[in-house]
């Protein structure tokens, strides 16, 4: 049975549930993770279980505890270079298959000026091809040919994995966890939509503290986070 999407926001939806919209708004609705168009433009179908979320003006998605990553065009991810095959690098992004990355997909790269990428390097890149019928393809440049923060991530730092929902929350512009941590321990961070996070603080001890808090923030309430940050602030030299 179909449900009105506006009334279902914040409720649990199951895979296969149908969501409808007023005819005047259906064409403007943006379909986020966990949802897909269902035949008519008047509705969406949930393709996984979770809590229905909404962001103004017209974006809907399903928030669920998921660790298996499914590549999506336009998303930024952290990958691990596994092999070098001719002009192509193979990159593990945590999905069902590895993605390809051309050596020309780096800022300033030419046939003579190849990027210094080695097996085992961490790569922050964006998907330009991601569908079920083609091999996923990554690039480390934007539409203007600039790296814009993408490329090989430094050898120092710590890489760890969280659920996809945590990664999305940490990527929110108003994420309080990142803001509060930055006030205690200055650090660098790279967050991939595939649930991988790389952090580097001034000391290895601080790096581990930051990583532990980011890993555990999913299971803490707002009050528990405040208490945790209060204890940490008392121990900051």
Secondary structure, DSSP 8 states (H G I E B T S, - for coil): --EEHHHHTTSEE-TT-EEE--HHHHTT-EE-TTEEE-SSTTEEEESS-EEEEEETTTEEEEE----S----TT-EEEEEEEEEETTEEEEE-SSSS-EEEETTSSTT--SSS-----TT-EEEEEEEEEETTEEEEEESS-TTS--TT-EEE-SSSEEEE--HHHHHHHTSTT-HHHHHHHHHS-EEEEE-TTSEEEEEESSHHHHHHHHHHHHHGGG--HHHHHHHHHHHHHH--
